[in-house]
Amino acid sequence: MKKNFFLLKRVWGLLKNFHKHFYIQLTSIVIQQLISVVLTLMAAKMFDSLVNKNTELVFTFIGISVFLTILRNRVIGYYADLHSLKYLDNN
């Protein structure tokens, strides 16, 4: 057990230069997953509004979900991919 701990500590020290970049990637993944959960909840609310025939609320949810999807895929995903290519995937 001590051997594994010291090995992990040594690897952690060797990768110290990459900690900031790993945290940036982790943060972008967490934000993307939170947006995915919010989109799922909004889809459920949208179906409830369809059943209740509240079309005004349905169009609001569609607009917000399109905005969140673009934010997740285009903006956050683009910068996370760009960051990983620039700092983590050097050949």
Secondary structure, 3 states (H helix, E strand, C coil): CHHHHHHHHHHHHHCHHHHHHHHHHHHHHHHHHHHHHHHHHHHHHHHHHHHCCCHHHHHHHHHHHHHHHHHHHHHHHHHHHHHHHHHHCCC
